[in-house]
Amino acid sequence: MTPEAARFLAKARECLADAVLYQLLVPRIAGREAYLAAFHAAEALFYERTGNIAKTHRGVGAR
């Protein structure tokens, strides 16, 4: 795994931990954090497969 992809996955884990923390307190924030976790995980996969960094949400989904 490249260092860049590892950073994306670390960010995904951080967002997921925040989602778990907020799930009972503020579910709306938990949902946003869970979405960001999935986005960063997708960025890691995209980077590993193509070597490119997606700069937008559309860029991740378009690949």
PyMOL commands that place a pseudoatom at each C-alpha (Angstrom):
pseudoatom trace, name=CA, resn=MET, resi=1, chain=A, elem=C, hetatm=0, pos=[0.000, 0.000, 0.000]
pseudoatom trace, name=CA, resn=THR, resi=2, chain=A, elem=C, hetatm=0, pos=[1.274, 3.432, -0.904]
pseudoatom trace, name=CA, resn=PRO, resi=3, chain=A, elem=C, hetatm=0, pos=[1.727, 6.084, 1.785]
pseudoatom trace, name=CA, resn=GLU, resi=4, chain=A, elem=C, hetatm=0, pos=[-0.953, 8.221, 0.148]
pseudoatom trace, name=CA, resn=ALA, resi=5, chain=A, elem=C, hetatm=0, pos=[-3.526, 5.434, 0.263]
pseudoatom trace, name=CA, resn=ALA, resi=6, chain=A, elem=C, hetatm=0, pos=[-2.573, 4.722, 3.864]
pseudoatom trace, name=CA, resn=ARG, resi=7, chain=A, elem=C, hetatm=0, pos=[-3.283, 8.367, 4.730]
pseudoatom trace, name=CA, resn=PHE, resi=8, chain=A, elem=C, hetatm=0, pos=[-6.691, 8.160, 3.063]
pseudoatom trace, name=CA, resn=LEU, resi=9, chain=A, elem=C, hetatm=0, pos=[-7.498, 5.025, 5.053]
pseudoatom trace, name=CA, resn=ALA, resi=10, chain=A, elem=C, hetatm=0, pos=[-6.299, 6.637, 8.282]
pseudoatom trace, name=CA, resn=LYS, resi=11, chain=A, elem=C, hetatm=0, pos=[-8.645, 9.553, 7.617]
pseudoatom trace, name=CA, resn=ALA, resi=12, chain=A, elem=C, hetatm=0, pos=[-11.466, 7.091, 6.912]
pseudoatom trace, name=CA, resn=ARG, resi=13, chain=A, elem=C, hetatm=0, pos=[-10.845, 5.361, 10.245]
pseudoatom trace, name=CA, resn=GLU, resi=14, chain=A, elem=C, hetatm=0, pos=[-10.820, 8.725, 12.030]
pseudoatom trace, name=CA, resn=CYS, resi=15, chain=A, elem=C, hetatm=0, pos=[-14.154, 9.711, 10.484]
pseudoatom trace, name=CA, resn=LEU, resi=16, chain=A, elem=C, hetatm=0, pos=[-15.650, 6.326, 11.308]
pseudoatom trace, name=CA, resn=ALA, resi=17, chain=A, elem=C, hetatm=0, pos=[-14.534, 6.641, 14.928]
pseudoatom trace, name=CA, resn=ASP, resi=18, chain=A, elem=C, hetatm=0, pos=[-16.223, 10.054, 15.072]
pseudoatom trace, name=CA, resn=ALA, resi=19, chain=A, elem=C, hetatm=0, pos=[-19.385, 8.554, 13.590]
pseudoatom trace, name=CA, resn=VAL, resi=20, chain=A, elem=C, hetatm=0, pos=[-19.480, 5.907, 16.302]
pseudoatom trace, name=CA, resn=LEU, resi=21, chain=A, elem=C, hetatm=0, pos=[-18.893, 8.557, 18.950]
pseudoatom trace, name=CA, resn=TYR, resi=22, chain=A, elem=C, hetatm=0, pos=[-21.753, 10.759, 17.737]
pseudoatom trace, name=CA, resn=GLN, resi=23, chain=A, elem=C, hetatm=0, pos=[-24.276, 8.079, 16.768]
pseudoatom trace, name=CA, resn=LEU, resi=24, chain=A, elem=C, hetatm=0, pos=[-26.354, 8.422, 19.929]
pseudoatom trace, name=CA, resn=LEU, resi=25, chain=A, elem=C, hetatm=0, pos=[-25.699, 12.097, 20.627]
pseudoatom trace, name=CA, resn=VAL, resi=26, chain=A, elem=C, hetatm=0, pos=[-26.221, 13.684, 17.220]
pseudoatom trace, name=CA, resn=PRO, resi=27, chain=A, elem=C, hetatm=0, pos=[-27.228, 11.119, 14.580]
pseudoatom trace, name=CA, resn=ARG, resi=28, chain=A, elem=C, hetatm=0, pos=[-27.089, 13.676, 11.762]
pseudoatom trace, name=CA, resn=ILE, resi=29, chain=A, elem=C, hetatm=0, pos=[-23.409, 14.361, 12.429]
pseudoatom trace, name=CA, resn=ALA, resi=30, chain=A, elem=C, hetatm=0, pos=[-22.759, 10.633, 12.749]
pseudoatom trace, name=CA, resn=GLY, resi=31, chain=A, elem=C, hetatm=0, pos=[-24.247, 10.128, 9.290]
pseudoatom trace, name=CA, resn=ARG, resi=32, chain=A, elem=C, hetatm=0, pos=[-22.029, 12.809, 7.797]
pseudoatom trace, name=CA, resn=GLU, resi=33, chain=A, elem=C, hetatm=0, pos=[-18.943, 11.320, 9.384]
pseudoatom trace, name=CA, resn=ALA, resi=34, chain=A, elem=C, hetatm=0, pos=[-19.872, 7.838, 8.145]
pseudoatom trace, name=CA, resn=TYR, resi=35, chain=A, elem=C, hetatm=0, pos=[-20.286, 9.244, 4.637]
pseudoatom trace, name=CA, resn=LEU, resi=36, chain=A, elem=C, hetatm=0, pos=[-16.859, 10.890, 4.839]
pseudoatom trace, name=CA, resn=ALA, resi=37, chain=A, elem=C, hetatm=0, pos=[-15.354, 7.611, 6.034]
pseudoatom trace, name=CA, resn=ALA, resi=38, chain=A, elem=C, hetatm=0, pos=[-16.725, 5.855, 2.960]
pseudoatom trace, name=CA, resn=PHE, resi=39, chain=A, elem=C, hetatm=0, pos=[-15.495, 8.681, 0.725]
pseudoatom trace, name=CA, resn=HIS, resi=40, chain=A, elem=C, hetatm=0, pos=[-11.944, 8.516, 2.068]
pseudoatom trace, name=CA, resn=ALA, resi=41, chain=A, elem=C, hetatm=0, pos=[-11.904, 4.725, 1.783]
pseudoatom trace, name=CA, resn=ALA, resi=42, chain=A, elem=C, hetatm=0, pos=[-13.015, 5.063, -1.851]
pseudoatom trace, name=CA, resn=GLU, resi=43, chain=A, elem=C, hetatm=0, pos=[-10.247, 7.607, -2.422]
pseudoatom trace, name=CA, resn=ALA, resi=44, chain=A, elem=C, hetatm=0, pos=[-7.710, 5.110, -1.106]
pseudoatom trace, name=CA, resn=LEU, resi=45, chain=A, elem=C, hetatm=0, pos=[-8.961, 2.391, -3.445]
pseudoatom trace, name=CA, resn=PHE, resi=46, chain=A, elem=C, hetatm=0, pos=[-9.060, 4.783, -6.391]
pseudoatom trace, name=CA, resn=TYR, resi=47, chain=A, elem=C, hetatm=0, pos=[-5.508, 5.927, -5.700]
pseudoatom trace, name=CA, resn=GLU, resi=48, chain=A, elem=C, hetatm=0, pos=[-4.206, 2.373, -5.381]
pseudoatom trace, name=CA, resn=ARG, resi=49, chain=A, elem=C, hetatm=0, pos=[-5.773, 1.342, -8.678]
pseudoatom trace, name=CA, resn=THR, resi=50, chain=A, elem=C, hetatm=0, pos=[-5.020, 4.417, -10.794]
pseudoatom trace, name=CA, resn=GLY, resi=51, chain=A, elem=C, hetatm=0, pos=[-2.305, 6.407, -9.050]
pseudoatom trace, name=CA, resn=ASN, resi=52, chain=A, elem=C, hetatm=0, pos=[-4.477, 9.524, -9.317]
pseudoatom trace, name=CA, resn=ILE, resi=53, chain=A, elem=C, hetatm=0, pos=[-6.078, 11.534, -6.556]
pseudoatom trace, name=CA, resn=ALA, resi=54, chain=A, elem=C, hetatm=0, pos=[-9.744, 12.410, -7.001]
pseudoatom trace, name=CA, resn=LYS, resi=55, chain=A, elem=C, hetatm=0, pos=[-10.259, 16.041, -6.082]
pseudoatom trace, name=CA, resn=THR, resi=56, chain=A, elem=C, hetatm=0, pos=[-14.054, 15.955, -5.912]
pseudoatom trace, name=CA, resn=HIS, resi=57, chain=A, elem=C, hetatm=0, pos=[-16.796, 13.574, -4.883]
pseudoatom trace, name=CA, resn=ARG, resi=58, chain=A, elem=C, hetatm=0, pos=[-17.763, 13.311, -8.548]
pseudoatom trace, name=CA, resn=GLY, resi=59, chain=A, elem=C, hetatm=0, pos=[-14.177, 12.328, -9.351]
pseudoatom trace, name=CA, resn=VAL, resi=60, chain=A, elem=C, hetatm=0, pos=[-14.364, 9.333, -7.014]
pseudoatom trace, name=CA, resn=GLY, resi=61, chain=A, elem=C, hetatm=0, pos=[-17.749, 8.216, -8.323]
pseudoatom trace, name=CA, resn=ALA, resi=62, chain=A, elem=C, hetatm=0, pos=[-16.861, 8.635, -11.993]
pseudoatom trace, name=CA, resn=ARG, resi=63, chain=A, elem=C, hetatm=0, pos=[-14.064, 6.082, -11.966]
for i in range(1, 63): cmd.bond("trace and resi %d" % i, "trace and resi %d" % (i + 1))
show_as sticks, trace
zoom trace
